[in-house]
């Protein structure tokens, strides 16, 4: 039926993980494959119906973990499994519980394997792709690096299958400035290159470097570790890694747990800022309704939104007002809120501690003086969108 386990690839990945672990590294694996393994077990094609897909995932989950159990046990390493949904990340206490479970698993010498719970998750409660799940997990754990396996060698300037001028991008110095369609209506659940760019942006804004590696050559990860070590030692001619390396965004401050949690929340809407508000946010100030130009989407109080300026995302934030309330008070001073809303409200649309910048704050401070965020933003037209196959199965 077209489904098969790429056992050699998985075995090489397991060998790499165990080797890294024995060298003193903590490794967390985010893996898909429950649906694919279920298809193999039941001898059927990948289903399209959500209900059937959930049942197939339930059938395949034990097979997937048995595969990992068998491979890791041959190298005398134990594993732990966590099945999660996006709903687990919506509440900060649940988010913290997951974090501490993973950390304690690592302390016990286990290799945590994280899967999205495909057997019970609905469309609304899905992360959508493993790239996003891996990125928010890396942010949650304050990881030293995130490595994503793909079926391509690099991020390309265009689709190399259709454009002979396409060239590989070896190092992306400003992942947060890459322009891909991350709008509310876009379908980012395919596991294509766009999802990897979005994931790299998420991790890099939290100060985590990201590597894109061909999954058939898992040991190329070592070339990234070498490159990162050379960068740390200020080598004048660091040897480029065998893949695409996304630089981490530098920050003068440690990212708080609250801001890490905000990055993991699904964005329920978009709030467009004027120059003054964008500059204030860049200076670590709160966002006031007077600096809001427009609002897209429907959201409630204490939900997360994307902050946009001139078409570019500059941050994520938890809002103090619903979309309906913000529509009434956008562009207004706080002394008019009670008359417009019918009740006295707080002056801030978002408190500064509830705002996580997703672009270089130095660029935002210059807004209104010059336009660095637009001039330095880098577009990746037609970034290679080939379907990505997880290491465990052909899906």
TAGIHU-V778248 format. One line per field, one symbol per residue. ss: DSSP state (a for helix, b for strand, c for the rest). Layout:
ss: ???
//
This chain:
ss: ccccbcaaaaaaaaaaaaaaaaccccccbbcccaaaaaaaaacccccccaaaaaaaaaaaaaaaaaaaaaaaacccccbbbbbbccaaaacaaaaaaaaaaaaaaaacccbbbbbbccccccaaaccccaaaaaaaaaaaacccbbbbbbccccbbcccccccccccbbcbbccaaabbcccccccccccccaaaaaaaaaaaaacccbbbbbbaaaaaaaaaaaaaaaaaacccccccccccbbbccccccccccaaaaaaaaccccbbbbbcaaaaaaaaccccbbaaabbbbbbccccccbbbbbbccbbbbbbbccccaaaaaaaccccaaaaaaaaccccccbbbcaaabbbcccaaaaacbccbcaaaaccbbcccccccccccccbcc
//
